[in-house]
Amino acid sequence: MTQELAINGGKPVRDKLLPYGHQWIDEEDIKAVIEVLRSDWITQGPKVVEFEKEFAKYVGARYAVAVNSGTAAL
């Protein structure tokens, strides 16, 4: 038995939207982004290396590689 999709008039699976995560961006984050945008290092460079090292430490891994999307991660 197939059911009609909600987009086509069928019953929705849920009646409430999934909760949306709130960003925790402060002035320090904004200043760091501006600093990188004004530098010669947009996609690579010292901030990316720093992030990869800190993230690897955070998750308990030897290495981490920053990528721009989930597809690139595959």
Secondary structure as GFF3:
##gff-version 3
##sequence-region A 1 74
A	DSSP	three_ten_helix	6	8	.	.	.	ID=ss1
A	DSSP	alpha_helix	27	38	.	.	.	ID=ss2
A	DSSP	alpha_helix	46	59	.	.	.	ID=ss3
A	DSSP	alpha_helix	70	73	.	.	.	ID=ss4
###
